[in-house]
Amino acid sequence: MSFRSSNASSGMGVNDHSIHTFLELKRKRVHRYIVFKIDEKKKEVVVEKTGGPAESYEDFTSSLPENDCRYAIYDFDFVTEENCQKSKIFFIAWSPSASRIRAKMLYATSKDRFRQELDGIHKEIQATDPTEMDLDVLRDRAY
């Protein structure tokens, strides 16, 4: 499979399927979330898991590993004070304290390049433990 231009510092490309899956979430809303991982052998960011529109935030957070880094996209629906239904697309850089230092460095150096490929992200969260990305944090950042 082809991949987009790679990051000069890390050599990580972006798998076309990753871009396509993000566009499905953004345009067609067929996914509630996407979890991405870096495939070190292929030197590219690939889709690890997607969650359907009916899946909950708890389903999403439980899909993130406790001891390894990931990138994730979450489509957050909320209702404004004016009673309008809105949605914000969050980019989450998950880097738990228990993950390997090499993984933290790899994900940190590849993040900006990968995020640039995903046009239409509204907010970004960097989290090292679940409390830094709980639902209240998303609610506060969405407004």
N, C-alpha and C positions, 0 to 999 in steps of 0.2 A: 504494500500500500504506500502511496506517496505521502510525503509530509511537507509542510510549509517550511519556509526559511528557518534555519536554526539559530539559536542564541550563540553568539560567538564565544561567550565566556563559558557556557556549560555544554554546548553542543546539542542541546535538546531541541528537537523539532516538534511540530504539532501535527498529530495524526489527522488526516482529513475527516475521519469518522468522528473525531472529537468536535471539530467545528460543526459538522452536520448535525450532531446530536444537540449541541447548544442551540443551533438555529431552530430545531424542532421545538425545544423548550420555549424559546423566545417568541417565535411566530405562531406556532400551532398549539402550544401549551399541552403537548402530549406527555411531558414529564414534569413532575413536581421538583425533582432534584437530579443532579448528575454528580457522581463521584469519579474523579480522574486520578490516575496514578502515573508515575514516570516508569516506563519500561526501560530499564537500564541497558538491556541487550540491544534493543532497537533504537535507543537514544531518542525516544519521543514520548510525548504525553498521550496516553490512551484512556478510553472510557473503561472504568472498572465496573460501574453499576449505575443503573437509572431507577428512579422510583416513579410510579404512575401518579396521575393527578389526584387520586384519592388517598395517597399515602400521607401519613402525619409527619410532623416535625420530629417526633420521637423515632419513627421509622428511619428518617434521614440520619439523625445523630447516632443511632445504633449501628448504622452501616459504616461508620468511620472507625478505623482500627484504633485500639487504645495505645499502641506502641509503634505506630508508623505514620509518616506524613502523607497527606493527600491534598489535592485541590478539590473544591466542590462548588457547585452552583445550586442555589436554592431559590425557587420562585415563591416569594412571600406575599400572600394575599392578606389584605386588611381593609377595614372600613374606617374612613376618616370621620372627624367630628361632624362634618356636613353630611354624613351618612352616604358617602360615595364609596363604591367598591374600587379598590386600587390594588396594584401589584408592583413589587420592586424585586429586581433580580439581584441577589447577593452573591458575591464571589467570596468564598471562605478559604483561607490558607490555614489548613489544619497541621499543626506541628507540635504534637504532644511532648511533654517533658521527657517521657520514657523512650522516645524514638532515638535511633542512632545519630550521632553527630554528623556522620557522612550524609545521611538522608536529609537532615535539617539543612545542611549546606547546599545540597543538590536542589532541594525544593526552593530554598531562598533565592539562589542564583537564577533559577529558571522562571520564577513567578511572574516578573514584569513582562517578559517576552510572551509567555503563554496568555496572560490576561489581555494583552494588546490584541491578540487574535480574536478575542471574544467581544465583539462590538455590541454594546447594549447593556452592559453591567451598570447598575445604579449605585451600589454600595459595596464596600470591601470590609471584611473582618479578618483579623489575624488572631488565631486562637491556639493556646498551648494547653488548655484544659476546657472541659465542657461548660464551665460557668462563664467563660469569655464569649460564648456564642449561644447562650440559652435564648429562649423565645422572647424574653423581655428585652434583651439586647437588640434583637432584630426589630422589635416594635419601636424602641427608642430611636433607632437609626433610620427607620423607614420614614418618619415624619420630617 
